[in-house]
Amino acid sequence: MNLTDSFLRILPEVVLTITGVVVMMLEAVLRRGVSRKPLGWLTVAGVLAALYASLGQFQLAPGTGYSGLVQTDAFSIFFHVLICAIVLVTLLVSLDSYGADSPNQGEYFALVVFGAVGMLFMTTASELLLVFIGLEISSISTYIMAGLRKHTAKGPEAAIKYFLLGSFATAFFLYGVALIFGATGTTRIPALAAALPLSQTPIFAVVGLGMMLIGLGFKVSAAPFQVWTPDVYEGAAPAVVGLMSTAPKAAAFAVLLRILYGAFPAYHADWVPLIWIMAALSMTIGNLGALRQQNVKRMLAYSSIAHAGYLLAAFAALSADGIAAASFYAVSYAAMNVGIFAVVSHVGGIDEKLTSIGDYRGLAYRSPLLGGVLAFFLVSLIGIPFTGGFFGKFYVFSAAIHSGLIWLAILGLFNSGVAAFYYLRLLTSAYSKPSETVPLQSIARVTPSLLVALFLTVVATLVLGIVPGQVLNRAKAGAATFYPAAETPSTSATAAHP
């Protein structure tokens, strides 16, 4: 494997790293009071270049680089493209969120791309220590972004809570890696599958896997490791929440899939019950918690816990369809969640003067565009047909049923019905007649960058709900990394869409 080939396998990470460094250097020389918006457009250009480089990796033959530290295949490229797309839309939403002369803008843009570098390394790593490094790069960036609104009390509080609990979770993950190394003598993911059955101390490997599940369970806000989610989502800026609720989760789910199916397939009897319990708890706690919320961001925080449960249901399916369903669901959830937080970010503003469900009363009358987009994403989150949310849940529950997880699928369907209550409550408020007692008096003009972001997320959600075939086939190609027989789409999945 020559150096050029290895370099191409980490080209998106290199592009984003250079972009972040350039933005930081330019930020340092700009005078106070000078607009930082050009730095945002420079960051957008860098992310577009990284997205193009990720798409170009589809032309590379599957393989490894840098002595096997990174692995480029259909699975890793799928999540590379997804993460770059999420970051791109997040930046478009953020361009007009801050004041023109805000000193935090350059820092924010650099942190976004540096966090993305960590996420990309997590998805492409074939070495657990590199996964840990990527996890740390991503986590440190998101810790800081959560507290960027220093003028509010909730911003620093969110950052401190996220940092303290995240540090504990990271320690669990690293100690799990140490135990697995002690049991097998390796931390290379492909080598673990062969080394684990020969281990003299398999209990160390099982405990190590459990500790890694704790660390990654925190990152995806799966129950019972979800306690940080509502407070951090409430304290961070909406655009930041849109990013941290999707991109880091996609990276963590990719790592979890690679570890469970790539390194621990022989131990499925040990980890499937754990995943089953986490999925059931996440769906139930998330939806029941959301029913009681009046704050929109806290409601969406509990909603994200529930959606983590839906996605984990596909993990327990032990099939190529389960992996493909999980990957597809990650895409559909990212599209609608980034989109809905784009609306929340614009309506509330950087200072978030409008936070409760009642504050959204009459939104559709004051801004038909924002009201209609909000309604569309809420309908998709419920899982109404012809939206990405519907097909995402359809594939997840189908994979669970085909694997014999009937009760888990039934629990998921019941929870989907419960979720409709709190989503419809926000939808009803948005389309209720305006009241003089509601503080929502006017809506700022939708900027071109926000309009592009909304357009991209709406189109993505529609495409995933009407013609999901291409994305699903890419997801199935990624599943073929673990199940080679899955390279051809199954008859059941093909019949489900045009």
C-alpha angles and dihedrals in degrees: 000000000000126000094251092055091049091048092053089055091062098032095117090053091048092050092050092046092053090047092053093047092049092049091050092049093049091046089056094057099043115101121239111268094031114121115260093197093103087061087058093053090047089053091049089053090051092050090049089053090050090049090051090049090051092052089048090058089072085076092059120093111248110265148108135277140201095031093315098308094122129037123202116198139131090280097054093041091052090058092040089060092044095051093046090050092050092049091048093054092043091055092049090053092047099049093087099026095090128055116268092252099036109142092211097065098085091047091049095051091048092048092051094056094041089052089050090053090058092048092051091050089051092056096046099039119113092180122073093220090056088050088055092050091049090047091053094047090051094044097049091052093050092045090058095042090053089061101039092110091077093163090069127069094224095056098064090038091056092048094050094048092046092048097048096045092039091053091055091049092049090050090054090051094049094046088050089054089051092052092049090050089051091052098045109016092235141078096194108119096217091049094050094069090060096038100048098067088053095048118125091208106042092161088069090055093049093049090045091053090050091053092049088051088056092052095047092039088061092052093052092041093236119164132291087027096052103095094108095054105082095045095045093046091050094049100043125077113269094243090052090049090051088056099042093046092058120018100046089042092052090051093047092048089050090052091047092051092049093048097045098041100026102041108017107036091125091056097055091120087064101043103034093071090050092051090046091054093045091050093049094046093046094051094046101040092042096052097040090048092050092054091067098048126107095175109086096216093048089049091052089046091059088043090057090053089054092049090051086058093052090051093048089055087068091051091061093054093086093211142101088251089057093054092046091047091051091049093047092048090052089057096046094046091048092053096051097037096050087047096052092047088051088060092045090049093053096043096047098034126210091300093048099221090167113056111139130080089245090058089065092060109132095008092137090055094051096041114014090184096056092040092051094047091048090051091049094053092045090052089050092049088053089053103244114171121268092036131097091245091062096052091042092057092039093058094042095051092041090055090049093049094046088054093052097256092132097149093049090052091048090050089050093051091048091051091049087058091050090050091058090069098062095037090052090047090062091042091051091050092051091053097041118108113271117263126211090227093059114094094220098104103149140005123222117245114273107251123222093249092051090047090055091048092051091046092052094048094045093048091047091051091048094047091049089051099044108028106014094153100104096048091044091051090052088050090050090050087055090050088054087069086073099024110034091191089065095074090101114062112250120251093243094053093044091052091054095069140029 
